């Protein structure tokens, strides 16, 4: 049996979620920047910066839920991440807990990605095989035509395992970067500066290699789709054409 039904159920309202880039920006990146840049006493202070940072994943998650009628995984993750970072800073715990938290978030995503293989809703459909990137309906129709759903499900499983590997890579890089940079006690100006530096370095050190891995996974998935469906790239990718009245 294929997993077409869950995908169709996700899209029967015709409403699509936001892209992973917007999700990460509003739920992770902006709240982290607020915590690192505005937590000084002469700005918002520790408590004020945490409240403002928490508003981003909360508001974005509520907006996305109203639009899609589904809980936003990234917003929940962002809320937990901000709460942990702010709590560790307020309680002035050892910086090693930030390193553990930084490693745990992508590690848990990777673990959830692997576990999702055995559920009706594999996370590969959330990250890569979704209507924001691929024309899912056209691909499903072509798979039906060529009776290739079992082969495609195996390809999805392989891609999911590779995608989980990118999150485990991010987990290891996050931990190493945090352990290297965070050496000052939380609550001090030096600690805030180190947290800001870690955020700034996270793109070249962490996001770039993980993005390259994800691009490799997407290339593999598109190659498999082309091979199984005989569709061209213009047919596979979801391209919104201007509709004329």
DOGU-953959 format. One line per field, with one value per residue (C-alpha): residue number from 0; chain; x, y, z. Coordinates in nm, 2 decimals, decimal comma, m for minus. Example, Ala and Ser with C-alpha at 12.3 -4.5 7.8 and 13.67 -1.06 7.14 Angstrom:
<atoms>
resi: [0 1]
chain: [A A]
xx: [1,23 1,37]
yy: [m0,45 m0,11]
zz: [0,78 0,71]
</atoms>
This chain:
<atoms>
resi: [0 1 2 3 4 5 6 7 8 9 10 11 12 13 14 15 16 17 18 19 20 21 22 23 24 25 26 27 28 29 30 31 32 33 34 35 36 37 38 39 40 41 42 43 44 45 46 47 48 49 50 51 52 53 54 55 56 57 58 59 60 61 62 63 64 65 66 67 68 69 70 71 72 73 74 75 76 77 78 79 80 81 82 83 84 85 86 87 88 89 90 91 92 93 94 95 96 97 98 99 100 101 102 103 104 105 106 107 108 109 110 111 112 113 114 115 116 117 118 119 120 121 122 123 124 125 126 127 128 129 130 131 132 133 134 135 136 137 138 139 140 141 142 143 144 145 146 147 148 149 150 151 152 153 154 155 156 157 158 159 160 161 162 163 164 165 166 167 168 169 170 171 172 173 174 175 176 177 178 179 180 181 182 183 184 185 186 187 188 189 190 191 192 193 194 195 196 197 198 199 200 201 202 203 204 205 206 207 208 209 210 211 212 213 214 215 216 217 218 219 220 221 222 223 224 225 226 227 228 229 230 231 232 233 234 235 236 237 238 239 240 241 242 243 244]
chain: [A A A A A A A A A A A A A A A A A A A A A A A A A A A A A A A A A A A A A A A A A A A A A A A A A A A A A A A A A A A A A A A A A A A A A A A A A A A A A A A A A A A A A A A A A A A A A A A A A A A A A A A A A A A A A A A A A A A A A A A A A A A A A A A A A A A A A A A A A A A A A A A A A A A A A A A A A A A A A A A A A A A A A A A A A A A A A A A A A A A A A A A A A A A A A A A A A A A A A A A A A A A A A A A A A A A A A A A A A A A A A A A A A A A A A A A A A A A A A A A A A A A A A]
xx: [0,00 0,13 0,12 m0,08 m0,38 m0,20 m0,05 m0,38 m0,53 m0,27 m0,35 m0,73 m0,79 m0,57 m0,36 0,01 0,25 0,54 0,88 1,15 1,35 1,07 1,00 1,37 1,39 1,09 1,11 1,48 1,71 1,52 1,45 1,81 1,93 1,70 1,84 2,20 2,17 1,89 1,94 2,18 2,05 2,08 1,84 1,55 1,72 1,72 1,35 1,23 1,44 1,31 0,95 1,00 1,19 0,91 0,65 0,80 0,74 0,41 0,27 0,41 0,27 m0,08 m0,08 0,03 m0,23 m0,51 m0,39 m0,33 m0,52 m0,21 0,04 0,37 0,66 0,91 0,72 0,70 1,07 1,15 0,95 1,13 1,47 1,42 1,28 1,58 1,83 1,67 1,62 1,99 2,10 1,86 1,97 2,33 2,40 2,72 2,77 2,80 2,42 2,39 2,62 2,40 2,08 2,24 2,32 1,99 1,76 1,89 1,96 1,60 1,49 1,71 1,57 1,21 1,29 1,41 1,11 0,87 0,97 0,75 0,45 0,20 0,36 0,74 0,91 1,08 0,74 0,76 1,12 1,16 0,87 0,60 0,39 0,63 0,90 0,75 0,42 0,32 m0,01 0,16 0,43 0,17 m0,03 0,28 0,37 0,02 0,05 0,39 0,29 0,61 0,48 0,67 1,00 0,93 0,86 1,20 1,36 1,17 1,30 1,66 1,62 1,48 1,78 2,01 1,81 1,84 2,21 2,23 2,06 2,30 2,59 2,43 2,40 2,77 2,88 2,65 2,80 3,16 3,10 2,92 3,19 3,46 3,30 3,10 3,35 3,22 2,96 2,59 2,45 2,78 2,84 3,11 2,87 2,62 2,90 3,00 2,64 2,62 2,94 2,82 2,50 2,70 2,93 2,65 2,58 2,93 3,01 2,68 2,41 2,63 2,75 2,40 2,24 2,48 2,38 2,01 2,07 2,23 1,93 1,70 1,91 1,88 1,51 1,45 1,68 1,46 1,14 1,27 1,37 1,04 0,79 0,98 0,88 1,09 1,22 0,96 0,69 0,84 0,90 0,60 0,59 0,32 0,21 0,03 m0,34 m0,51 m0,88]
yy: [0,00 0,35 0,65 0,86 0,89 1,07 1,31 1,38 1,43 1,69 1,89 1,84 2,19 2,32 2,51 2,48 2,54 2,78 2,68 2,54 2,86 3,08 2,84 2,84 3,22 3,30 3,01 2,97 3,24 3,56 3,45 3,34 3,68 3,86 3,65 3,73 4,09 4,24 4,06 4,32 4,53 4,85 4,70 4,46 4,27 3,89 3,86 4,10 3,94 3,60 3,72 3,89 3,59 3,35 3,57 3,48 3,10 3,14 3,40 3,23 2,89 3,03 3,21 2,89 2,68 2,92 2,89 2,51 2,37 2,18 2,22 2,38 2,14 2,42 2,66 2,40 2,33 2,71 2,76 2,48 2,60 2,96 2,85 2,63 2,89 3,16 2,94 2,83 3,20 3,32 3,04 3,10 2,73 2,58 2,66 2,29 2,27 2,51 2,28 1,99 2,18 2,29 1,93 1,79 1,99 1,87 1,53 1,49 1,61 1,35 1,08 1,19 1,18 0,82 0,72 0,89 0,62 0,38 0,62 0,73 1,07 1,05 1,38 1,37 1,49 1,79 1,89 1,81 1,61 1,88 2,11 2,40 2,22 1,93 1,89 1,60 1,54 1,51 1,28 1,06 1,03 0,93 0,67 0,53 0,52 0,33 0,12 0,23 0,33 0,05 0,15 0,52 0,43 0,26 0,57 0,79 0,56 0,60 0,98 1,00 0,81 1,05 1,35 1,22 1,20 1,57 1,65 1,42 1,60 1,93 1,80 1,71 2,04 2,24 2,07 2,12 2,49 2,56 2,38 2,58 2,92 2,93 2,96 3,25 3,22 3,28 3,62 3,80 4,04 3,80 3,51 3,71 3,81 3,44 3,34 3,60 3,49 3,13 3,24 3,42 3,13 2,87 2,94 2,87 2,61 2,42 2,54 2,54 2,17 2,05 2,25 2,08 1,74 1,83 1,94 1,60 1,43 1,64 1,56 1,19 1,21 1,40 1,15 0,87 1,05 1,11 0,75 0,60 0,85 0,96 1,31 1,61 1,86 2,12 1,87 1,75 2,09 2,28 2,59 2,85 2,98 3,32 3,26 3,49 3,57]
zz: [0,00 m0,08 0,15 m0,10 0,14 0,42 0,17 0,01 0,36 0,43 0,12 0,09 0,22 m0,05 0,21 0,21 0,50 0,50 0,35 0,59 0,54 0,67 0,95 1,06 1,03 1,24 1,49 1,54 1,39 1,49 1,85 1,89 1,77 2,01 2,30 2,20 2,10 2,33 2,66 2,81 3,10 2,90 2,63 2,70 2,98 3,02 3,10 2,84 2,56 2,65 2,63 2,30 2,16 2,27 2,09 1,75 1,76 1,94 1,70 1,39 1,51 1,58 1,24 1,06 1,25 1,14 0,79 0,77 1,07 1,16 1,45 1,33 1,42 1,38 1,61 1,88 1,84 1,84 2,16 2,34 2,21 2,32 2,66 2,72 2,61 2,82 3,12 3,11 3,09 3,37 3,60 3,51 3,46 3,33 2,95 2,88 2,91 2,62 2,42 2,51 2,41 2,08 2,00 2,13 1,91 1,56 1,71 1,82 1,47 1,31 1,55 1,47 1,10 1,13 1,34 1,09 0,83 1,02 1,04 0,78 0,78 0,70 0,76 0,42 0,29 0,53 0,45 0,08 m0,09 m0,04 m0,26 m0,20 m0,39 m0,59 m0,79 m0,56 m0,74 m1,08 m0,94 m0,77 m1,09 m1,29 m1,02 m1,05 m1,43 m1,42 m1,11 m0,93 m0,59 m0,41 m0,57 m0,48 m0,12 m0,10 m0,24 0,01 0,29 0,16 0,13 0,48 0,62 0,44 0,56 0,92 0,87 0,79 1,13 1,31 1,14 1,25 1,61 1,62 1,47 1,71 2,01 1,90 1,82 2,15 2,35 2,17 2,20 2,52 2,80 3,01 3,28 3,16 3,25 3,18 2,88 2,77 2,76 2,55 2,31 2,28 2,22 1,94 1,79 1,79 1,61 1,35 1,29 1,28 0,91 0,76 1,02 1,05 0,81 0,50 0,52 0,63 0,34 0,10 0,24 0,20 m0,16 m0,22 m0,08 m0,30 m0,60 m0,52 m0,47 m0,80 m0,99 m0,85 m0,94 m1,30 m1,33 m1,20 m1,36 m1,68 m1,60 m1,69 m1,43 m1,53 m1,46 m1,13 m0,96 m0,84 m1,05 m0,99 m1,33 m1,34 m1,40 m1,64 m1,59]
</atoms>
